[in-house]
Amino acid sequence: MTLDQFRRTLTDAGPPQSLTAPLRALWFDGRGDWNQAHSVAQDVEDATGAWVHAYLHRKEGDLQNAEYWYRRAGKPVATSALDDEWAAMVTLLLSRVDD
C-alpha cells in the first residue's frame, strides 16, 4: 500500500484489516480522531509505538510528554510540520509491512 492508497482509506468506515497497530493509530489520527489514535498507540509497547505516541502528544501540544516518548522511541524530537511527520511515519511503516 502506498501513502496515497492509505489516505484514500481514510474515508472508509474503519481501518484496513491488514494495518499494524501503529498504522491503525495513524489512520485514526488521519481521520481526526486523536483519542482513538492515542488509545491504540498507548497499547503498542515497542519503539514504533513510542514514536507514534510521541507524535500524538506533539500534536496535542504536550511537548514535555512528547519529548519523553521520542526518547523512548530513540528518535530526535521532530521539528517538521505535523502533516509532514505523519506522512513520513505512514510511508516508513507501510514500507515495513511490504517487506
Backbone as ProteinMPNN parsed JSONL, in Angstrom:
{"seq_chain_A": "MTLDQFRRTLTDAGPPQSLTAPLRALWFDGRGDWNQAHSVAQDVEDATGAWVHAYLHRKEGDLQNAEYWYRRAGKPVATSALDDEWAAMVTLLLSRVDD", "coords_chain_A": {"N_chain_A": [[0.856, -1.175, 0.0], [0.504, 2.228, -0.765], [1.285, 5.606, 0.316], [-0.654, 7.345, -0.76], [-2.73, 5.524, -1.315], [-3.253, 4.691, 1.295], [-4.175, 7.105, 2.361], [-6.545, 7.328, 0.907], [-8.099, 5.392, 2.128], [-8.995, 6.61, 4.373], [-11.548, 7.535, 4.238], [-13.108, 5.361, 4.569], [-15.218, 3.218, 6.602], [-13.832, 1.965, 8.644], [-10.446, 1.115, 9.67], [-8.209, -0.538, 7.335], [-7.975, -4.08, 7.56], [-5.438, -5.181, 7.404], [-3.604, -3.481, 8.559], [-0.964, -2.663, 10.816], [-0.835, -2.126, 14.395], [0.437, 0.439, 15.022], [0.062, 1.741, 12.531], [-2.721, 1.688, 12.417], [-3.272, 3.453, 14.504], [-2.257, 5.829, 13.387], [-3.975, 5.958, 11.242], [-6.464, 6.485, 12.481], [-5.781, 8.975, 13.561], [-5.375, 10.372, 11.183], [-7.965, 10.635, 10.378], [-8.852, 12.443, 12.119], [-9.427, 11.645, 14.686], [-8.138, 11.884, 17.444], [-8.262, 10.85, 20.058], [-8.962, 8.092, 19.768], [-6.779, 7.308, 18.242], [-4.699, 7.726, 20.079], [-5.456, 5.902, 22.039], [-5.037, 3.46, 20.722], [-2.27, 3.657, 20.142], [-1.047, 3.79, 22.677], [-1.119, 1.225, 23.552], [0.839, -0.133, 22.241], [3.836, -1.463, 22.794], [6.496, -0.976, 21.909], [9.357, 0.479, 20.19], [8.325, 1.652, 17.884], [5.647, 2.096, 18.535], [6.096, 3.923, 20.583], [7.117, 6.047, 19.113], [4.906, 6.809, 17.519], [3.232, 7.518, 19.593], [4.676, 9.667, 20.64], [4.508, 11.512, 18.511], [1.721, 11.954, 18.572], [1.386, 13.217, 21.083], [2.897, 15.472, 20.629], [1.355, 16.659, 18.656], [-0.892, 17.159, 20.173], [0.066, 19.167, 21.711], [1.427, 18.825, 24.013], [4.358, 19.089, 24.753], [6.414, 18.344, 26.542], [5.682, 15.757, 27.351], [5.701, 14.586, 24.829], [8.455, 14.762, 24.206], [9.486, 12.918, 26.043], [8.417, 10.515, 24.982], [9.579, 10.511, 22.43], [12.229, 10.094, 23.2], [11.973, 7.481, 24.289], [11.404, 6.177, 21.948], [13.782, 6.37, 20.679], [14.276, 8.422, 18.935], [14.97, 11.649, 17.488], [13.498, 14.699, 18.694], [10.858, 15.751, 16.771], [10.766, 18.403, 14.417], [9.596, 19.146, 12.153], [6.719, 20.019, 10.102], [3.592, 18.929, 11.392], [1.909, 17.475, 9.629], [3.78, 16.642, 7.758], [5.42, 14.993, 9.317], [3.574, 12.993, 10.0], [3.003, 11.91, 7.426], [5.548, 10.952, 6.717], [5.953, 9.021, 8.697], [3.82, 7.228, 8.18], [4.513, 6.429, 5.574], [7.032, 5.166, 6.006], [6.288, 3.106, 7.815], [4.442, 1.689, 6.281], [6.176, 0.704, 4.334], [7.553, -1.174, 5.751], [5.655, -3.116, 6.174], [5.357, -4.242, 3.703], [7.686, -5.644, 3.439]], "CA_chain_A": [[0.0, 0.0, 0.0], [1.238, 3.485, -0.822], [0.733, 6.681, 1.138], [-1.896, 7.808, -1.383], [-3.752, 4.498, -1.076], [-3.585, 4.788, 2.715], [-5.014, 8.306, 2.524], [-7.882, 7.066, 0.353], [-8.868, 4.557, 3.062], [-9.468, 7.43, 5.489], [-12.992, 7.752, 4.088], [-13.781, 4.102, 4.878], [-15.825, 3.154, 7.936], [-12.83, 1.513, 9.6], [-9.126, 0.917, 9.054], [-7.998, -1.835, 6.687], [-7.614, -5.157, 8.49], [-4.02, -5.529, 7.281], [-2.733, -2.487, 9.201], [-0.393, -2.902, 12.139], [-1.393, -1.212, 15.399], [0.895, 1.823, 14.826], [-0.607, 2.302, 11.359], [-4.118, 1.939, 12.8], [-3.279, 4.698, 15.279], [-2.083, 6.931, 12.443], [-5.201, 6.006, 10.452], [-7.45, 7.231, 13.269], [-5.334, 10.366, 13.608], [-5.633, 10.941, 9.864], [-9.406, 10.926, 10.309], [-9.157, 13.478, 13.106], [-9.85, 11.026, 15.945], [-6.933, 11.819, 18.275], [-8.471, 9.98, 21.224], [-8.856, 6.689, 19.344], [-5.382, 7.113, 17.841], [-3.912, 7.623, 21.307], [-5.83, 4.641, 22.684], [-4.345, 2.38, 20.003], [-0.814, 3.833, 20.263], [-0.527, 3.542, 24.024], [-1.057, -0.217, 23.782], [1.969, -0.688, 21.487], [4.933, -1.3, 23.746], [7.818, -1.023, 21.303], [9.851, 1.789, 19.764], [7.415, 2.222, 16.894], [4.517, 2.622, 19.29], [6.556, 5.124, 21.292], [7.245, 7.106, 18.115], [3.551, 7.289, 17.214], [2.773, 8.158, 20.826], [5.371, 10.96, 20.689], [3.864, 12.374, 17.508], [0.378, 12.333, 19.035], [1.491, 14.216, 22.152], [3.359, 16.713, 19.993], [0.169, 17.232, 18.014], [-1.755, 17.625, 21.259], [0.679, 20.355, 22.287], [2.084, 18.424, 25.259], [5.723, 18.874, 24.269], [7.215, 17.629, 27.532], [5.32, 14.346, 27.22], [6.188, 14.162, 23.516], [9.904, 14.563, 24.308], [9.681, 11.642, 26.741], [8.122, 9.407, 24.067], [10.623, 10.479, 21.403], [13.39, 9.419, 23.812], [11.645, 6.051, 24.352], [11.442, 5.663, 20.58], [15.128, 6.504, 20.138], [14.17, 9.37, 17.826], [15.066, 13.061, 17.879], [12.211, 15.399, 18.723], [10.551, 16.257, 15.43], [10.544, 19.847, 14.274], [8.9, 19.356, 10.879], [5.276, 20.199, 10.211], [2.916, 17.709, 11.836], [1.459, 16.716, 8.454], [4.963, 16.018, 7.163], [5.834, 13.882, 10.174], [2.569, 11.948, 9.824], [3.214, 11.276, 6.125], [6.815, 10.212, 6.765], [5.739, 7.84, 9.535], [2.968, 6.294, 7.439], [5.302, 5.893, 4.459], [8.02, 4.218, 6.528], [5.625, 1.929, 8.389], [3.894, 0.896, 5.16], [7.274, 0.005, 3.659], [7.904, -2.312, 6.601], [4.599, -4.127, 6.002], [5.601, -4.897, 2.414], [8.944, -6.432, 3.476]], "C_chain_A": [[0.901, 1.237, 0.0], [0.595, 4.502, 0.131], [-0.593, 7.176, 0.553], [-3.024, 6.802, -1.186], [-4.206, 4.53, 0.382], [-4.514, 5.973, 2.945], [-6.427, 8.068, 2.002], [-8.721, 6.21, 1.303], [-9.452, 5.378, 4.209], [-10.959, 7.76, 5.385], [-13.785, 6.479, 4.378], [-14.303, 4.118, 6.311], [-14.823, 2.738, 9.008], [-11.503, 1.292, 8.895], [-9.04, -0.437, 8.362], [-7.505, -2.867, 7.703], [-6.109, -5.435, 8.51], [-3.083, -4.569, 8.022], [-2.221, -2.97, 10.551], [-1.002, -1.892, 13.113], [-0.871, 0.218, 15.236], [0.239, 2.488, 13.61], [-2.086, 2.549, 11.631], [-4.218, 3.238, 13.594], [-3.158, 5.906, 14.352], [-3.299, 7.07, 11.527], [-6.27, 6.811, 11.206], [-7.062, 8.706, 13.373], [-5.617, 11.063, 12.281], [-7.098, 11.289, 9.645], [-9.818, 11.983, 11.332], [-9.614, 12.937, 14.446], [-8.622, 10.801, 16.826], [-7.112, 10.846, 19.439], [-8.35, 8.513, 20.862], [-7.423, 6.377, 18.928], [-4.504, 6.908, 19.067], [-4.202, 6.302, 22.014], [-5.108, 3.462, 22.035], [-2.839, 2.466, 20.258], [-0.303, 3.466, 21.646], [-0.482, 2.057, 24.369], [0.075, -0.894, 23.029], [3.233, -0.414, 22.289], [6.314, -1.483, 23.13], [8.204, 0.375, 20.829], [8.935, 2.449, 18.74], [6.189, 2.81, 17.579], [4.889, 3.888, 20.035], [6.675, 6.303, 20.332], [5.87, 7.688, 17.759], [2.991, 8.044, 18.412], [3.395, 9.55, 20.956], [4.723, 11.957, 19.736], [2.505, 12.869, 18.016], [0.435, 13.371, 20.158], [2.039, 15.538, 21.635], [2.176, 17.417, 19.337], [-0.777, 17.824, 19.047], [-1.239, 18.932, 21.853], [1.365, 20.089, 23.607], [3.537, 18.064, 24.939], [6.606, 18.13, 25.257], [6.938, 16.121, 27.449], [5.821, 13.804, 25.884], [7.688, 13.884, 23.568], [10.227, 13.242, 25.0], [9.484, 10.48, 25.772], [9.103, 9.36, 22.898], [11.874, 9.79, 21.95], [13.149, 7.914, 23.864], [11.72, 5.402, 22.966], [12.849, 5.676, 19.998], [15.186, 7.451, 18.955], [14.415, 10.785, 18.342], [13.667, 13.672, 17.897], [11.989, 16.035, 17.353], [10.33, 17.764, 15.466], [9.834, 20.163, 12.968], [7.418, 19.621, 11.138], [4.641, 18.866, 10.601], [2.459, 16.852, 10.661], [2.626, 16.003, 7.782], [5.439, 14.837, 7.995], [4.87, 12.711, 10.011], [2.817, 11.183, 8.518], [4.493, 10.451, 6.107], [6.666, 8.936, 7.584], [4.918, 6.798, 8.791], [3.767, 5.635, 6.323], [6.3, 4.848, 4.943], [7.35, 2.951, 7.048], [4.969, 1.065, 7.321], [4.995, 0.12, 4.447], [7.717, -1.216, 4.45], [6.888, -3.445, 6.443], [4.865, -4.91, 4.73], [6.851, -5.772, 2.413], [8.667, -7.912, 3.619]], "O_chain_A": [[1.926, 1.276, 0.681], [-0.489, 4.278, 0.67], [-1.549, 7.401, 1.295], [-4.159, 7.194, -0.916], [-5.397, 4.411, 0.67], [-5.521, 5.854, 3.643], [-7.396, 8.55, 2.588], [-9.948, 6.301, 1.278], [-10.314, 4.89, 4.94], [-11.559, 8.218, 6.357], [-15.015, 6.519, 4.426], [-13.878, 4.935, 7.127], [-14.962, 3.13, 10.166], [-11.44, 1.284, 7.665], [-9.723, -1.381, 8.759], [-6.713, -2.551, 8.591], [-5.572, -5.877, 9.526], [-1.882, -4.828, 8.1], [-2.946, -3.599, 11.322], [-1.616, -0.913, 12.69], [-1.672, 1.15, 15.304], [-0.099, 3.67, 13.66], [-2.65, 3.521, 11.128], [-5.137, 4.03, 13.385], [-3.876, 6.892, 14.516], [-3.62, 8.173, 11.086], [-6.9, 7.704, 10.639], [-7.921, 9.583, 13.283], [-6.049, 12.216, 12.261], [-7.425, 12.141, 8.819], [-10.984, 12.37, 11.402], [-10.137, 13.69, 15.267], [-8.126, 9.681, 16.944], [-6.191, 10.095, 19.761], [-7.696, 7.758, 21.581], [-6.909, 5.299, 19.229], [-3.659, 6.012, 19.087], [-3.288, 5.659, 22.53], [-4.624, 2.569, 22.73], [-2.204, 1.455, 20.559], [0.775, 2.884, 21.768], [0.125, 1.671, 25.368], [0.261, -2.104, 23.157], [3.646, 0.736, 22.44], [7.201, -2.072, 23.748], [7.466, 1.337, 21.042], [8.787, 3.671, 18.733], [5.748, 3.906, 17.233], [4.092, 4.823, 20.113], [6.366, 7.436, 20.702], [5.698, 8.906, 17.706], [2.353, 9.086, 18.258], [2.715, 10.502, 21.339], [4.43, 13.094, 20.107], [2.183, 14.051, 17.904], [-0.373, 14.3, 20.186], [1.687, 16.602, 22.144], [2.024, 18.632, 19.457], [-1.389, 18.868, 18.817], [-2.003, 19.709, 22.426], [1.838, 21.02, 24.259], [3.897, 16.889, 24.864], [7.468, 17.356, 24.843], [7.867, 15.314, 27.475], [6.313, 12.677, 25.819], [8.146, 12.875, 23.031], [11.141, 12.53, 24.585], [10.297, 9.556, 25.742], [9.43, 8.273, 22.42], [12.507, 8.998, 21.251], [14.042, 7.142, 23.514], [12.058, 4.226, 22.838], [13.096, 5.074, 18.953], [16.036, 7.308, 18.076], [14.107, 11.091, 19.493], [12.767, 13.209, 17.196], [12.841, 16.768, 16.85], [9.78, 18.311, 16.422], [9.506, 21.32, 12.703], [6.933, 19.464, 12.258], [5.105, 17.804, 10.185], [2.607, 15.631, 10.693], [2.474, 14.884, 7.291], [5.818, 13.8, 7.449], [5.301, 11.564, 9.895], [2.838, 9.952, 8.51], [4.516, 9.36, 5.537], [7.192, 7.889, 7.208], [5.275, 5.62, 8.77], [3.705, 4.419, 6.147], [6.404, 3.769, 4.36], [7.799, 1.844, 6.75], [4.944, -0.16, 7.443], [4.768, -1.006, 4.003], [8.205, -2.187, 3.872], [7.246, -4.616, 6.569], [4.623, -6.116, 4.683], [7.055, -6.558, 1.487], [9.6, -8.713, 3.666]]}, "name": "protein", "num_of_chains": 1, "seq": "MTLDQFRRTLTDAGPPQSLTAPLRALWFDGRGDWNQAHSVAQDVEDATGAWVHAYLHRKEGDLQNAEYWYRRAGKPVATSALDDEWAAMVTLLLSRVDD"}
